[in-house]
Amino acid sequence: MNEPAPIRVLLVDDHTMVRRGLAMFLKVHDDLELAGEAATGEEAIQQCARVRPDVVLMDLVMPGLDGVEATRAIRREYPAVQVIALTSFNEEGLVQKVLRAGAIGYLLKDVSATQLAQAIRAAHAGRGTLSPEVAQTLIHASGQPVTVVGRDLTAREQAVLALMVRGMNNSEIAESLFVSPSTIKSHVSHILAKLGVAGRTEAVALAVRHHLVE
């Protein structure tokens, strides 16, 4: 039986030493592979066209095109490519911007090697990951009314959202609820539209923040 192909990872950071460290990290995991490197947002978009990675580790603060805009462009042009923000900044505005741009995860650079590897695997499987500190930032952020968010979700959509919060992908949710994956895909689309978010990770963060599920 053939082994599954390794997950191809593109490293995007304007600091050479950071990229070197991440490249060394990838080498010690048999299921992860360095697809390429980029020092700017523009280079990241070009590399996606050239090497077609599975997952991008994206720094956010870079000269020229920043990580948020690069993420938006990559997700628009290459929707099969998942983007994880990997940054030193835990700011609510930045978190929300990159999640809305289509990032599936948001990790701080002090993340452990084990956690980073797990996040890459999760992203490749379509599941989002937030650093605990980032999740707390979203939960405790103020300025949005909690009484109106998510109130128009149906009971089934709430059930699907609860399973999304638990980290399940569409196939796993479908199996749990005894329906087809296509039905779950439709529910997820409705959930994202009703919550006014661009992706699953932001929907999960919003659900936790506003206590939309048990």
Protein Blocks (a to p, Z undefined) as FASTA:
>chain_A
ZZddddddddddfbfklmmmmmmmmmmpmkbccfbdcfbfklmmmmmmmnopabdcddfb
dghjafklmmmmmmmmmmmbccddddfbdcfklmmmmmmnopabdcdfkbcfklmmmmmm
mmmnopacddfklmmmmmmpghiafklgoklpcfklmmmmmmmmnopafklmmmmnopaf
klmmmmmmmmmmmnopabfklmmmmmmmnopaZZ
